[in-house]
Amino acid sequence: MLGVRIDEKLDKRLAELAKKYKRSKSYFAREALELHLEEIADYEEALERSRNPNAKYITDKELRKRLGV
């Protein structure tokens, strides 16, 4: 269980979204928090990999070639 204080503007936006999609405000708050935490984890992983002195990099041109785009 977690209690979070949000300002009136954000609460109004959240309430409108909840009403539009017939979901609870908690549902959208939980989804947003989960997504944000995943983004932070991805960022931290990318940062850690970028600090690896043995990392090998390719150009965007090479990436496109490998992907066939």
CHARMM-style PDB file with segment names, atoms N, HN, CA, C and O in Angstrom:
ATOM      1  N   MET     1       0.848  -1.172   0.000  1.00  0.00      PROA
ATOM      2  CA  MET     1       0.000   0.000   0.000  1.00  0.00      PROA
ATOM      3  C   MET     1       0.893   1.234   0.000  1.00  0.00      PROA
ATOM      4  O   MET     1       1.914   1.282   0.686  1.00  0.00      PROA
ATOM      5  N   LEU     2       0.493   2.216  -0.772  1.00  0.00      PROA
ATOM      6  HN  LEU     2      -0.336   2.177  -1.329  1.00  0.00      PROA
ATOM      7  CA  LEU     2       1.269   3.443  -0.892  1.00  0.00      PROA
ATOM      8  C   LEU     2       0.315   4.611  -1.025  1.00  0.00      PROA
ATOM      9  O   LEU     2      -0.624   4.570  -1.820  1.00  0.00      PROA
ATOM     10  N   GLY     3       0.549   5.633  -0.261  1.00  0.00      PROA
ATOM     11  HN  GLY     3       1.311   5.667   0.385  1.00  0.00      PROA
ATOM     12  CA  GLY     3      -0.243   6.858  -0.390  1.00  0.00      PROA
ATOM     13  C   GLY     3       0.613   7.915  -1.063  1.00  0.00      PROA
ATOM     14  O   GLY     3       1.779   8.092  -0.710  1.00  0.00      PROA
ATOM     15  N   VAL     4       0.039   8.616  -2.028  1.00  0.00      PROA
ATOM     16  HN  VAL     4      -0.908   8.472  -2.315  1.00  0.00      PROA
ATOM     17  CA  VAL     4       0.787   9.627  -2.761  1.00  0.00      PROA
ATOM     18  C   VAL     4      -0.049  10.896  -2.832  1.00  0.00      PROA
ATOM     19  O   VAL     4      -1.243  10.839  -3.128  1.00  0.00      PROA
ATOM     20  N   ARG     5       0.561  12.024  -2.566  1.00  0.00      PROA
ATOM     21  HN  ARG     5       1.531  12.070  -2.326  1.00  0.00      PROA
ATOM     22  CA  ARG     5      -0.126  13.305  -2.693  1.00  0.00      PROA
ATOM     23  C   ARG     5       0.189  13.878  -4.071  1.00  0.00      PROA
ATOM     24  O   ARG     5       1.349  13.958  -4.475  1.00  0.00      PROA
ATOM     25  N   ILE     6      -0.855  14.272  -4.777  1.00  0.00      PROA
ATOM     26  HN  ILE     6      -1.797  14.207  -4.448  1.00  0.00      PROA
ATOM     27  CA  ILE     6      -0.675  14.902  -6.078  1.00  0.00      PROA
ATOM     28  C   ILE     6      -1.466  16.201  -6.100  1.00  0.00      PROA
ATOM     29  O   ILE     6      -2.437  16.361  -5.361  1.00  0.00      PROA
ATOM     30  N   ASP     7      -1.042  17.125  -6.953  1.00  0.00      PROA
ATOM     31  HN  ASP     7      -0.253  16.995  -7.553  1.00  0.00      PROA
ATOM     32  CA  ASP     7      -1.749  18.403  -7.009  1.00  0.00      PROA
ATOM     33  C   ASP     7      -3.102  18.247  -7.710  1.00  0.00      PROA
ATOM     34  O   ASP     7      -3.378  17.222  -8.333  1.00  0.00      PROA
ATOM     35  N   GLU     8      -3.921  19.262  -7.598  1.00  0.00      PROA
ATOM     36  HN  GLU     8      -3.697  20.094  -7.092  1.00  0.00      PROA
ATOM     37  CA  GLU     8      -5.282  19.207  -8.136  1.00  0.00      PROA
ATOM     38  C   GLU     8      -5.305  19.012  -9.650  1.00  0.00      PROA
ATOM     39  O   GLU     8      -6.150  18.286 -10.173  1.00  0.00      PROA
ATOM     40  N   LYS     9      -4.388  19.654 -10.344  1.00  0.00      PROA
ATOM     41  HN  LYS     9      -3.702  20.244  -9.919  1.00  0.00      PROA
ATOM     42  CA  LYS     9      -4.338  19.553 -11.800  1.00  0.00      PROA
ATOM     43  C   LYS     9      -4.073  18.117 -12.241  1.00  0.00      PROA
ATOM     44  O   LYS     9      -4.740  17.600 -13.137  1.00  0.00      PROA
ATOM     45  N   LEU    10      -3.101  17.485 -11.609  1.00  0.00      PROA
ATOM     46  HN  LEU    10      -2.559  17.905 -10.881  1.00  0.00      PROA
ATOM     47  CA  LEU    10      -2.780  16.101 -11.949  1.00  0.00      PROA
ATOM     48  C   LEU    10      -3.914  15.167 -11.554  1.00  0.00      PROA
ATOM     49  O   LEU    10      -4.232  14.224 -12.279  1.00  0.00      PROA
ATOM     50  N   ASP    11      -4.526  15.433 -10.398  1.00  0.00      PROA
ATOM     51  HN  ASP    11      -4.268  16.199  -9.809  1.00  0.00      PROA
ATOM     52  CA  ASP    11      -5.655  14.607  -9.956  1.00  0.00      PROA
ATOM     53  C   ASP    11      -6.816  14.713 -10.941  1.00  0.00      PROA
ATOM     54  O   ASP    11      -7.487  13.721 -11.227  1.00  0.00      PROA
ATOM     55  N   LYS    12      -7.049  15.906 -11.454  1.00  0.00      PROA
ATOM     56  HN  LYS    12      -6.504  16.712 -11.222  1.00  0.00      PROA
ATOM     57  CA  LYS    12      -8.136  16.096 -12.419  1.00  0.00      PROA
ATOM     58  C   LYS    12      -7.844  15.315 -13.705  1.00  0.00      PROA
ATOM     59  O   LYS    12      -8.724  14.642 -14.241  1.00  0.00      PROA
ATOM     60  N   ARG    13      -6.617  15.409 -14.189  1.00  0.00      PROA
ATOM     61  HN  ARG    13      -5.902  15.956 -13.754  1.00  0.00      PROA
ATOM     62  CA  ARG    13      -6.239  14.670 -15.398  1.00  0.00      PROA
ATOM     63  C   ARG    13      -6.389  13.171 -15.190  1.00  0.00      PROA
ATOM     64  O   ARG    13      -6.884  12.457 -16.063  1.00  0.00      PROA
ATOM     65  N   LEU    14      -5.961  12.706 -14.034  1.00  0.00      PROA
ATOM     66  HN  LEU    14      -5.559  13.286 -13.325  1.00  0.00      PROA
ATOM     67  CA  LEU    14      -6.056  11.288 -13.709  1.00  0.00      PROA
ATOM     68  C   LEU    14      -7.511  10.847 -13.624  1.00  0.00      PROA
ATOM     69  O   LEU    14      -7.867   9.781 -14.126  1.00  0.00      PROA
ATOM     70  N   ALA    15      -8.343  11.647 -13.000  1.00  0.00      PROA
ATOM     71  HN  ALA    15      -8.055  12.513 -12.592  1.00  0.00      PROA
ATOM     72  CA  ALA    15      -9.764  11.323 -12.871  1.00  0.00      PROA
ATOM     73  C   ALA    15     -10.446  11.277 -14.244  1.00  0.00      PROA
ATOM     74  O   ALA    15     -11.269  10.398 -14.502  1.00  0.00      PROA
ATOM     75  N   GLU    16     -10.102  12.224 -15.120  1.00  0.00      PROA
ATOM     76  HN  GLU    16      -9.433  12.938 -14.910  1.00  0.00      PROA
ATOM     77  CA  GLU    16     -10.674  12.229 -16.467  1.00  0.00      PROA
ATOM     78  C   GLU    16     -10.272  10.985 -17.250  1.00  0.00      PROA
ATOM     79  O   GLU    16     -11.093  10.387 -17.947  1.00  0.00      PROA
ATOM     80  N   LEU    17      -9.014  10.603 -17.131  1.00  0.00      PROA
ATOM     81  HN  LEU    17      -8.348  11.088 -16.564  1.00  0.00      PROA
ATOM     82  CA  LEU    17      -8.526   9.401 -17.804  1.00  0.00      PROA
ATOM     83  C   LEU    17      -9.227   8.156 -17.275  1.00  0.00      PROA
ATOM     84  O   LEU    17      -9.640   7.288 -18.044  1.00  0.00      PROA
ATOM     85  N   ALA    18      -9.354   8.080 -15.960  1.00  0.00      PROA
ATOM     86  HN  ALA    18      -9.019   8.786 -15.335  1.00  0.00      PROA
ATOM     87  CA  ALA    18     -10.021   6.939 -15.330  1.00  0.00      PROA
ATOM     88  C   ALA    18     -11.473   6.827 -15.796  1.00  0.00      PROA
ATOM     89  O   ALA    18     -11.956   5.735 -16.094  1.00  0.00      PROA
ATOM     90  N   LYS    19     -12.153   7.953 -15.854  1.00  0.00      PROA
ATOM     91  HN  LYS    19     -11.761   8.841 -15.612  1.00  0.00      PROA
ATOM     92  CA  LYS    19     -13.552   7.960 -16.290  1.00  0.00      PROA
ATOM     93  C   LYS    19     -13.662   7.552 -17.758  1.00  0.00      PROA
ATOM     94  O   LYS    19     -14.514   6.742 -18.122  1.00  0.00      PROA
ATOM     95  N   LYS    20     -12.798   8.115 -18.592  1.00  0.00      PROA
ATOM     96  HN  LYS    20     -12.106   8.773 -18.296  1.00  0.00      PROA
ATOM     97  CA  LYS    20     -12.835   7.832 -20.029  1.00  0.00      PROA
ATOM     98  C   LYS    20     -12.659   6.354 -20.319  1.00  0.00      PROA
ATOM     99  O   LYS    20     -13.362   5.794 -21.161  1.00  0.00      PROA
ATOM    100  N   TYR    21     -11.725   5.718 -19.626  1.00  0.00      PROA
ATOM    101  HN  TYR    21     -11.155   6.173 -18.942  1.00  0.00      PROA
ATOM    102  CA  TYR    21     -11.412   4.313 -19.895  1.00  0.00      PROA
ATOM    103  C   TYR    21     -12.039   3.348 -18.899  1.00  0.00      PROA
ATOM    104  O   TYR    21     -11.772   2.147 -18.931  1.00  0.00      PROA
ATOM    105  N   LYS    22     -12.875   3.881 -18.015  1.00  0.00      PROA
ATOM    106  HN  LYS    22     -13.093   4.857 -17.989  1.00  0.00      PROA
ATOM    107  CA  LYS    22     -13.582   3.064 -17.026  1.00  0.00      PROA
ATOM    108  C   LYS    22     -12.622   2.192 -16.207  1.00  0.00      PROA
ATOM    109  O   LYS    22     -12.828   0.993 -16.017  1.00  0.00      PROA
ATOM    110  N   ARG    23     -11.589   2.842 -15.743  1.00  0.00      PROA
ATOM    111  HN  ARG    23     -11.421   3.815 -15.897  1.00  0.00      PROA
ATOM    112  CA  ARG    23     -10.599   2.210 -14.874  1.00  0.00      PROA
ATOM    113  C   ARG    23     -10.448   3.086 -13.637  1.00  0.00      PROA
ATOM    114  O   ARG    23     -10.884   4.237 -13.627  1.00  0.00      PROA
ATOM    115  N   SER    24      -9.845   2.551 -12.621  1.00  0.00      PROA
ATOM    116  HN  SER    24      -9.491   1.615 -12.629  1.00  0.00      PROA
ATOM    117  CA  SER    24      -9.633   3.349 -11.408  1.00  0.00      PROA
ATOM    118  C   SER    24      -8.417   4.261 -11.573  1.00  0.00      PROA
ATOM    119  O   SER    24      -7.544   4.025 -12.408  1.00  0.00      PROA
ATOM    120  N   LYS    25      -8.392   5.303 -10.753  1.00  0.00      PROA
ATOM    121  HN  LYS    25      -9.101   5.494 -10.075  1.00  0.00      PROA
ATOM    122  CA  LYS    25      -7.221   6.182 -10.753  1.00  0.00      PROA
ATOM    123  C   LYS    25      -6.003   5.390 -10.298  1.00  0.00      PROA
ATOM    124  O   LYS    25      -4.893   5.610 -10.782  1.00  0.00      PROA
ATOM    125  N   SER    26      -6.214   4.476  -9.372  1.00  0.00      PROA
ATOM    126  HN  SER    26      -7.116   4.297  -8.978  1.00  0.00      PROA
ATOM    127  CA  SER    26      -5.103   3.643  -8.887  1.00  0.00      PROA
ATOM    128  C   SER    26      -4.507   2.810 -10.009  1.00  0.00      PROA
ATOM    129  O   SER    26      -3.293   2.614 -10.064  1.00  0.00      PROA
ATOM    130  N   TYR    27      -5.353   2.322 -10.897  1.00  0.00      PROA
ATOM    131  HN  TYR    27      -6.339   2.481 -10.852  1.00  0.00      PROA
ATOM    132  CA  TYR    27      -4.863   1.524 -12.027  1.00  0.00      PROA
ATOM    133  C   TYR    27      -3.877   2.341 -12.861  1.00  0.00      PROA
ATOM    134  O   TYR    27      -2.783   1.871 -13.175  1.00  0.00      PROA
ATOM    135  N   PHE    28      -4.268   3.561 -13.216  1.00  0.00      PROA
ATOM    136  HN  PHE    28      -5.157   3.942 -12.961  1.00  0.00      PROA
ATOM    137  CA  PHE    28      -3.392   4.380 -14.053  1.00  0.00      PROA
ATOM    138  C   PHE    28      -2.148   4.839 -13.307  1.00  0.00      PROA
ATOM    139  O   PHE    28      -1.073   4.927 -13.899  1.00  0.00      PROA
ATOM    140  N   ALA    29      -2.276   5.130 -12.033  1.00  0.00      PROA
ATOM    141  HN  ALA    29      -3.150   5.059 -11.552  1.00  0.00      PROA
ATOM    142  CA  ALA    29      -1.115   5.520 -11.234  1.00  0.00      PROA
ATOM    143  C   ALA    29      -0.126   4.358 -11.153  1.00  0.00      PROA
ATOM    144  O   ALA    29       1.084   4.553 -11.276  1.00  0.00      PROA
ATOM    145  N   ARG    30      -0.645   3.160 -10.946  1.00  0.00      PROA
ATOM    146  HN  ARG    30      -1.628   3.002 -10.845  1.00  0.00      PROA
ATOM    147  CA  ARG    30       0.206   1.968 -10.867  1.00  0.00      PROA
ATOM    148  C   ARG    30       0.907   1.715 -12.196  1.00  0.00      PROA
ATOM    149  O   ARG    30       2.106   1.441 -12.229  1.00  0.00      PROA
ATOM    150  N   GLU    31       0.147   1.808 -13.303  1.00  0.00      PROA
ATOM    151  HN  GLU    31      -0.828   2.030 -13.276  1.00  0.00      PROA
ATOM    152  CA  GLU    31       0.726   1.600 -14.631  1.00  0.00      PROA
ATOM    153  C   GLU    31       1.822   2.632 -14.930  1.00  0.00      PROA
ATOM    154  O   GLU    31       2.877   2.288 -15.463  1.00  0.00      PROA
ATOM    155  N   ALA    32       1.565   3.883 -14.587  1.00  0.00      PROA
ATOM    156  HN  ALA    32       0.708   4.163 -14.154  1.00  0.00      PROA
ATOM    157  CA  ALA    32       2.537   4.943 -14.830  1.00  0.00      PROA
ATOM    158  C   ALA    32       3.800   4.715 -14.009  1.00  0.00      PROA
ATOM    159  O   ALA    32       4.910   4.894 -14.510  1.00  0.00      PROA
ATOM    160  N   LEU    33       3.638   4.325 -12.768  1.00  0.00      PROA
ATOM    161  HN  LEU    33       2.736   4.179 -12.361  1.00  0.00      PROA
ATOM    162  CA  LEU    33       4.782   4.071 -11.900  1.00  0.00      PROA
ATOM    163  C   LEU    33       5.598   2.887 -12.415  1.00  0.00      PROA
ATOM    164  O   LEU    33       6.828   2.940 -12.438  1.00  0.00      PROA
ATOM    165  N   GLU    34       4.927   1.838 -12.821  1.00  0.00      PROA
ATOM    166  HN  GLU    34       3.928   1.794 -12.802  1.00  0.00      PROA
ATOM    167  CA  GLU    34       5.614   0.663 -13.353  1.00  0.00      PROA
ATOM    168  C   GLU    34       6.415   1.015 -14.602  1.00  0.00      PROA
ATOM    169  O   GLU    34       7.571   0.614 -14.741  1.00  0.00      PROA
ATOM    170  N   LEU    35       5.799   1.759 -15.502  1.00  0.00      PROA
ATOM    171  HN  LEU    35       4.860   2.085 -15.390  1.00  0.00      PROA
ATOM    172  CA  LEU    35       6.480   2.163 -16.729  1.00  0.00      PROA
ATOM    173  C   LEU    35       7.697   3.031 -16.419  1.00  0.00      PROA
ATOM    174  O   LEU    35       8.763   2.846 -17.007  1.00  0.00      PROA
ATOM    175  N   HSD    36       7.540   3.959 -15.514  1.00  0.00      PROA
ATOM    176  HN  HSD    36       6.675   4.109 -15.037  1.00  0.00      PROA
ATOM    177  CA  HSD    36       8.649   4.846 -15.158  1.00  0.00      PROA
ATOM    178  C   HSD    36       9.804   4.062 -14.521  1.00  0.00      PROA
ATOM    179  O   HSD    36      10.970   4.315 -14.822  1.00  0.00      PROA
ATOM    180  N   LEU    37       9.479   3.125 -13.654  1.00  0.00      PROA
ATOM    181  HN  LEU    37       8.532   2.919 -13.409  1.00  0.00      PROA
ATOM    182  CA  LEU    37      10.528   2.315 -13.022  1.00  0.00      PROA
ATOM    183  C   LEU    37      11.266   1.459 -14.054  1.00  0.00      PROA
ATOM    184  O   LEU    37      12.475   1.259 -13.935  1.00  0.00      PROA
ATOM    185  N   GLU    38      10.557   0.957 -15.055  1.00  0.00      PROA
ATOM    186  HN  GLU    38       9.576   1.120 -15.151  1.00  0.00      PROA
ATOM    187  CA  GLU    38      11.197   0.197 -16.129  1.00  0.00      PROA
ATOM    188  C   GLU    38      12.127   1.088 -16.937  1.00  0.00      PROA
ATOM    189  O   GLU    38      13.212   0.660 -17.330  1.00  0.00      PROA
ATOM    190  N   GLU    39      11.708   2.328 -17.187  1.00  0.00      PROA
ATOM    191  HN  GLU    39      10.827   2.675 -16.867  1.00  0.00      PROA
ATOM    192  CA  GLU    39      12.550   3.265 -17.928  1.00  0.00      PROA
ATOM    193  C   GLU    39      13.813   3.586 -17.153  1.00  0.00      PROA
ATOM    194  O   GLU    39      14.891   3.686 -17.738  1.00  0.00      PROA
ATOM    195  N   ILE    40      13.694   3.748 -15.856  1.00  0.00      PROA
ATOM    196  HN  ILE    40      12.817   3.668 -15.380  1.00  0.00      PROA
ATOM    197  CA  ILE    40      14.870   4.010 -15.017  1.00  0.00      PROA
ATOM    198  C   ILE    40      15.820   2.820 -15.071  1.00  0.00      PROA
ATOM    199  O   ILE    40      17.029   3.008 -15.199  1.00  0.00      PROA
ATOM    200  N   ALA    41      15.301   1.606 -14.976  1.00  0.00      PROA
ATOM    201  HN  ALA    41      14.318   1.453 -14.871  1.00  0.00      PROA
ATOM    202  CA  ALA    41      16.135   0.401 -15.030  1.00  0.00      PROA
ATOM    203  C   ALA    41      16.836   0.303 -16.381  1.00  0.00      PROA
ATOM    204  O   ALA    41      18.018  -0.038 -16.439  1.00  0.00      PROA
ATOM    205  N   ASP    42      16.119   0.599 -17.472  1.00  0.00      PROA
ATOM    206  HN  ASP    42      15.160   0.876 -17.424  1.00  0.00      PROA
ATOM    207  CA  ASP    42      16.732   0.581 -18.807  1.00  0.00      PROA
ATOM    208  C   ASP    42      17.845   1.614 -18.909  1.00  0.00      PROA
ATOM    209  O   ASP    42      18.908   1.332 -19.464  1.00  0.00      PROA
ATOM    210  N   TYR    43      17.606   2.807 -18.377  1.00  0.00      PROA
ATOM    211  HN  TYR    43      16.743   3.036 -17.927  1.00  0.00      PROA
ATOM    212  CA  TYR    43      18.610   3.864 -18.402  1.00  0.00      PROA
ATOM    213  C   TYR    43      19.855   3.440 -17.631  1.00  0.00      PROA
ATOM    214  O   TYR    43      20.976   3.619 -18.107  1.00  0.00      PROA
ATOM    215  N   GLU    44      19.658   2.876 -16.435  1.00  0.00      PROA
ATOM    216  HN  GLU    44      18.747   2.731 -16.048  1.00  0.00      PROA
ATOM    217  CA  GLU    44      20.788   2.449 -15.622  1.00  0.00      PROA
ATOM    218  C   GLU    44      21.592   1.356 -16.315  1.00  0.00      PROA
ATOM    219  O   GLU    44      22.822   1.352 -16.250  1.00  0.00      PROA
ATOM    220  N   GLU    45      20.901   0.428 -16.979  1.00  0.00      PROA
ATOM    221  HN  GLU    45      19.903   0.432 -17.031  1.00  0.00      PROA
ATOM    222  CA  GLU    45      21.590  -0.631 -17.711  1.00  0.00      PROA
ATOM    223  C   GLU    45      22.395  -0.054 -18.870  1.00  0.00      PROA
ATOM    224  O   GLU    45      23.539  -0.452 -19.092  1.00  0.00      PROA
ATOM    225  N   ALA    46      21.810   0.873 -19.601  1.00  0.00      PROA
ATOM    226  HN  ALA    46      20.881   1.197 -19.421  1.00  0.00      PROA
ATOM    227  CA  ALA    46      22.505   1.504 -20.721  1.00  0.00      PROA
ATOM    228  C   ALA    46      23.726   2.281 -20.228  1.00  0.00      PROA
ATOM    229  O   ALA    46      24.785   2.242 -20.854  1.00  0.00      PROA
ATOM    230  N   LEU    47      23.579   2.974 -19.126  1.00  0.00      PROA
ATOM    231  HN  LEU    47      22.719   3.006 -18.617  1.00  0.00      PROA
ATOM    232  CA  LEU    47      24.681   3.729 -18.558  1.00  0.00      PROA
ATOM    233  C   LEU    47      25.817   2.800 -18.135  1.00  0.00      PROA
ATOM    234  O   LEU    47      26.991   3.079 -18.382  1.00  0.00      PROA
ATOM    235  N   GLU    48      25.449   1.694 -17.494  1.00  0.00      PROA
ATOM    236  HN  GLU    48      24.496   1.467 -17.293  1.00  0.00      PROA
ATOM    237  CA  GLU    48      26.445   0.715 -17.058  1.00  0.00      PROA
ATOM    238  C   GLU    48      27.186   0.133 -18.261  1.00  0.00      PROA
ATOM    239  O   GLU    48      28.410  -0.004 -18.240  1.00  0.00      PROA
ATOM    240  N   ARG    49      26.436  -0.205 -19.306  1.00  0.00      PROA
ATOM    241  HN  ARG    49      25.443  -0.093 -19.323  1.00  0.00      PROA
ATOM    242  CA  ARG    49      27.069  -0.757 -20.506  1.00  0.00      PROA
ATOM    243  C   ARG    49      27.976   0.260 -21.177  1.00  0.00      PROA
ATOM    244  O   ARG    49      29.025  -0.103 -21.711  1.00  0.00      PROA
ATOM    245  N   SER    50      27.583   1.539 -21.158  1.00  0.00      PROA
ATOM    246  HN  SER    50      26.731   1.834 -20.725  1.00  0.00      PROA
ATOM    247  CA  SER    50      28.395   2.571 -21.811  1.00  0.00      PROA
ATOM    248  C   SER    50      29.716   2.790 -21.101  1.00  0.00      PROA
ATOM    249  O   SER    50      30.664   3.309 -21.690  1.00  0.00      PROA
ATOM    250  N   ARG    51      29.782   2.399 -19.847  1.00  0.00      PROA
ATOM    251  HN  ARG    51      29.012   1.977 -19.369  1.00  0.00      PROA
ATOM    252  CA  ARG    51      31.020   2.572 -19.066  1.00  0.00      PROA
ATOM    253  C   ARG    51      31.969   1.383 -19.194  1.00  0.00      PROA
ATOM    254  O   ARG    51      33.066   1.401 -18.636  1.00  0.00      PROA
ATOM    255  N   ASN    52      31.552   0.353 -19.926  1.00  0.00      PROA
ATOM    256  HN  ASN    52      30.661   0.338 -20.380  1.00  0.00      PROA
ATOM    257  CA  ASN    52      32.377  -0.834 -20.109  1.00  0.00      PROA
ATOM    258  C   ASN    52      33.493  -0.516 -21.095  1.00  0.00      PROA
ATOM    259  O   ASN    52      33.215  -0.231 -22.260  1.00  0.00      PROA
ATOM    260  N   PRO    53      34.750  -0.558 -20.658  1.00  0.00      PROA
ATOM    261  CA  PRO    53      35.859  -0.212 -21.556  1.00  0.00      PROA
ATOM    262  C   PRO    53      36.050  -1.227 -22.685  1.00  0.00      PROA
ATOM    263  O   PRO    53      36.713  -0.926 -23.677  1.00  0.00      PROA
ATOM    264  N   ASN    54      35.484  -2.404 -22.546  1.00  0.00      PROA
ATOM    265  HN  ASN    54      34.945  -2.648 -21.740  1.00  0.00      PROA
ATOM    266  CA  ASN    54      35.623  -3.439 -23.577  1.00  0.00      PROA
ATOM    267  C   ASN    54      34.420  -3.499 -24.513  1.00  0.00      PROA
ATOM    268  O   ASN    54      34.329  -4.384 -25.364  1.00  0.00      PROA
ATOM    269  N   ALA    55      33.513  -2.564 -24.353  1.00  0.00      PROA
ATOM    270  HN  ALA    55      33.586  -1.845 -23.662  1.00  0.00      PROA
ATOM    271  CA  ALA    55      32.301  -2.563 -25.173  1.00  0.00      PROA
ATOM    272  C   ALA    55      32.643  -2.277 -26.633  1.00  0.00      PROA
ATOM    273  O   ALA    55      33.555  -1.510 -26.942  1.00  0.00      PROA
ATOM    274  N   LYS    56      31.890  -2.913 -27.512  1.00  0.00      PROA
ATOM    275  HN  LYS    56      31.149  -3.536 -27.261  1.00  0.00      PROA
ATOM    276  CA  LYS    56      32.075  -2.690 -28.933  1.00  0.00      PROA
ATOM    277  C   LYS    56      30.843  -1.948 -29.440  1.00  0.00      PROA
ATOM    278  O   LYS    56      29.712  -2.291 -29.097  1.00  0.00      PROA
ATOM    279  N   TYR    57      31.076  -0.941 -30.251  1.00  0.00      PROA
ATOM    280  HN  TYR    57      31.995  -0.663 -30.531  1.00  0.00      PROA
ATOM    281  CA  TYR    57      29.992  -0.104 -30.758  1.00  0.00      PROA
ATOM    282  C   TYR    57      29.962  -0.174 -32.277  1.00  0.00      PROA
ATOM    283  O   TYR    57      30.973  -0.429 -32.931  1.00  0.00      PROA
ATOM    284  N   ILE    58      28.771   0.060 -32.816  1.00  0.00      PROA
ATOM    285  HN  ILE    58      27.950   0.267 -32.284  1.00  0.00      PROA
ATOM    286  CA  ILE    58      28.627   0.149 -34.264  1.00  0.00      PROA
ATOM    287  C   ILE    58      27.913   1.463 -34.585  1.00  0.00      PROA
ATOM    288  O   ILE    58      27.235   2.039 -33.734  1.00  0.00      PROA
ATOM    289  N   THR    59      28.073   1.914 -35.797  1.00  0.00      PROA
ATOM    290  HN  THR    59      28.624   1.446 -36.488  1.00  0.00      PROA
ATOM    291  CA  THR    59      27.419   3.146 -36.211  1.00  0.00      PROA
ATOM    292  C   THR    59      25.945   2.874 -36.514  1.00  0.00      PROA
ATOM    293  O   THR    59      25.528   1.726 -36.672  1.00  0.00      PROA
ATOM    294  N   ASP    60      25.170   3.952 -36.590  1.00  0.00      PROA
ATOM    295  HN  ASP    60      25.508   4.885 -36.462  1.00  0.00      PROA
ATOM    296  CA  ASP    60      23.764   3.792 -36.953  1.00  0.00      PROA
ATOM    297  C   ASP    60      23.639   3.234 -38.364  1.00  0.00      PROA
ATOM    298  O   ASP    60      22.699   2.498 -38.664  1.00  0.00      PROA
ATOM    299  N   LYS    61      24.584   3.582 -39.228  1.00  0.00      PROA
ATOM    300  HN  LYS    61      25.348   4.180 -38.984  1.00  0.00      PROA
ATOM    301  CA  LYS    61      24.579   3.064 -40.599  1.00  0.00      PROA
ATOM    302  C   LYS    61      24.764   1.542 -40.593  1.00  0.00      PROA
ATOM    303  O   LYS    61      24.075   0.828 -41.322  1.00  0.00      PROA
ATOM    304  N   GLU    62      25.684   1.057 -39.779  1.00  0.00      PROA
ATOM    305  HN  GLU    62      26.243   1.638 -39.187  1.00  0.00      PROA
ATOM    306  CA  GLU    62      25.919  -0.379 -39.675  1.00  0.00      PROA
ATOM    307  C   GLU    62      24.709  -1.082 -39.070  1.00  0.00      PROA
ATOM    308  O   GLU    62      24.356  -2.182 -39.495  1.00  0.00      PROA
ATOM    309  N   LEU    63      24.076  -0.462 -38.089  1.00  0.00      PROA
ATOM    310  HN  LEU    63      24.363   0.432 -37.744  1.00  0.00      PROA
ATOM    311  CA  LEU    63      22.884  -1.044 -37.476  1.00  0.00      PROA
ATOM    312  C   LEU    63      21.767  -1.201 -38.507  1.00  0.00      PROA
ATOM    313  O   LEU    63      21.128  -2.250 -38.593  1.00  0.00      PROA
ATOM    314  N   ARG    64      21.543  -0.143 -39.286  1.00  0.00      PROA
ATOM    315  HN  ARG    64      22.062   0.709 -39.216  1.00  0.00      PROA
ATOM    316  CA  ARG    64      20.518  -0.221 -40.338  1.00  0.00      PROA
ATOM    317  C   ARG    64      20.827  -1.334 -41.329  1.00  0.00      PROA
ATOM    318  O   ARG    64      19.935  -2.061 -41.767  1.00  0.00      PROA
ATOM    319  N   LYS    65      22.094  -1.454 -41.672  1.00  0.00      PROA
ATOM    320  HN  LYS    65      22.818  -0.863 -41.316  1.00  0.00      PROA
ATOM    321  CA  LYS    65      22.507  -2.499 -42.618  1.00  0.00      PROA
ATOM    322  C   LYS    65      22.203  -3.875 -42.039  1.00  0.00      PROA
ATOM    323  O   LYS    65      21.673  -4.741 -42.735  1.00  0.00      PROA
ATOM    324  N   ARG    66      22.535  -4.077 -40.771  1.00  0.00      PROA
ATOM    325  HN  ARG    66      22.966  -3.374 -40.205  1.00  0.00      PROA
ATOM    326  CA  ARG    66      22.288  -5.365 -40.133  1.00  0.00      PROA
ATOM    327  C   ARG    66      20.799  -5.671 -40.020  1.00  0.00      PROA
ATOM    328  O   ARG    66      20.380  -6.825 -40.105  1.00  0.00      PROA
ATOM    329  N   LEU    67      20.003  -4.614 -39.825  1.00  0.00      PROA
ATOM    330  HN  LEU    67      20.344  -3.677 -39.755  1.00  0.00      PROA
ATOM    331  CA  LEU    67      18.560  -4.796 -39.692  1.00  0.00      PROA
ATOM    332  C   LEU    67      17.846  -4.832 -41.042  1.00  0.00      PROA
ATOM    333  O   LEU    67      16.668  -5.176 -41.127  1.00  0.00      PROA
ATOM    334  N   GLY    68      18.575  -4.473 -42.084  1.00  0.00      PROA
ATOM    335  HN  GLY    68      19.532  -4.193 -42.015  1.00  0.00      PROA
ATOM    336  CA  GLY    68      17.992  -4.478 -43.421  1.00  0.00      PROA
ATOM    337  C   GLY    68      17.005  -3.356 -43.664  1.00  0.00      PROA
ATOM    338  O   GLY    68      16.037  -3.516 -44.408  1.00  0.00      PROA
ATOM    339  N   VAL    69      17.254  -2.226 -43.036  1.00  0.00      PROA
ATOM    340  HN  VAL    69      18.040  -2.096 -42.432  1.00  0.00      PROA
ATOM    341  CA  VAL    69      16.375  -1.063 -43.255  1.00  0.00      PROA
ATOM    342  C   VAL    69      17.121   0.099 -43.864  1.00  0.00      PROA
ATOM    343  OT1 VAL    69      16.531   1.150 -44.111  1.00  0.00      PROA
TER     344      VAL     69
END
